[in-house]
Amino acid sequence: MKPDMRVTLAGIELANPVIAASGTFGYGIEFEEIVSLERIGGFVTKGISLAPMTGHPAPRIIQTAAGMLNAIGLQNVGVDDYMLRKLPPMKRYPGCKVFVNVFGSTVSEYIQVIERLNQAEGIAGYELNVSCPNVHAGGQAFGADAGELEYLVRKAREVSMRPLIVKLTPNVTSIAHMAMIAAEAGADAVSLTNTFLAMSIDAETRRPRLSNITGGLSGPAIKPIALRMVYETACAVKIPIMGMGGIVTAEDAVEFLLAGATAVEVGTASYADPRAVERLARGLESWCRSHQVEKVASLTGALEIPQN
Ligand SMILES: Cc1cc2nc3c(=O)[nH]c(=O)nc-3n(C[C@H](O)[C@H](O)[C@H](O)COP(=O)(O)O)c2cc1C
């Protein structure tokens, strides 16, 4: 029996629920000779801003126990260059859904990026990265303030001609509460989690290891926390969830689906194995076959909690 690996997320049909996470898969097209793009559900681009950005100086990636710390500083080519050079070649892979990760330092910047992307063909949906500092709110992340988040999502929903997935930051007291705010403001789905604010110090030099001093922790180290956050969010909202945080094996992906995710994103694993996303897509299918799961969609939220 070949399991049915299709899932539908915010009206978007994916060939399977495994998606490459933002910032770890370039603009997708760079991976065409490494990964069979038609074998993965899709990918999320590196965060795209209105103008190109060079990011932070090196060092901006540090390996940690069971994970990595990054402070890339949102380096990207800017929306115009993305639409001109990076997006068009993806037409060769129609089965691989393209999600564009959008960010800005003001609400107006977010809106302008979405308005430009609306004019392009070949994009399945937008992932709104609300983890970046809001210049009007003194540098605090949009996603860390309920009022700012509500306003941004409502404005983005007004202009977006495509499904809007709000990517939540875990650096808040209750991510489930933020998901409820995003849902009420019109988000079609939420994705979580982004990286956890962290730092690394070199005791010999007495200096921070990252030029930016702090960065975002990702990889297996965060998996149990991300899983708990997905579970709590699934209990709080009805909109679909893309779950991520430290997924390396097919079994990890299954855990996120059971916790309530409709699809999963794979990030840091691609640094250790550039074929990780394809390996996971195949591995999840094998897992379904060996566990007599006819439809992968049936795993979403199928966590069994013992009663007594
Ligand atoms: C090097 C690097 C760059 C990232 N860049 C972005 C980004 O531009 N936008 C975004 O929303 N998330 C970004 N992320 C976060 C990932 O998409 C993902 O949410 C996070 O790493 C947790 O998943 P993982 O443990 O599978 O990596 C980045 C992560 C890494 C490691």
The ligand as an ORCA input file, in Angstrom:
! r2SCAN-3c Opt
* xyz 0 1
  C      21.077     30.064      9.527
  C      19.609     30.270      9.785
  C      18.952     31.312      9.157
  C      17.575     31.530      9.385
  N      16.919     32.555      8.739
  C      15.585     32.722      8.927
  C      14.860     33.741      8.222
  O      15.408     34.471      7.380
  N      13.533     33.894      8.485
  C      12.870     33.087      9.391
  O      11.652     33.246      9.593
  N      13.527     32.100     10.036
  C      14.852     31.905      9.832
  N      15.512     30.890     10.494
  C      14.769     30.014     11.444
  C      14.393     28.673     10.816
  O      13.567     28.843      9.681
  C      13.657     27.779     11.853
  O      12.506     28.460     12.299
  C      14.510     27.452     13.068
  O      15.872     27.276     12.717
  C      14.026     26.200     13.835
  O      14.033     25.043     13.019
  P      15.300     24.008     12.976
  O      15.625     23.658     14.398
  O      14.828     22.864     12.140
  O      16.419     24.759     12.333
  C      16.875     30.659     10.270
  C      17.564     29.598     10.895
  C      18.914     29.383     10.652
  C      19.588     28.224     11.328
*
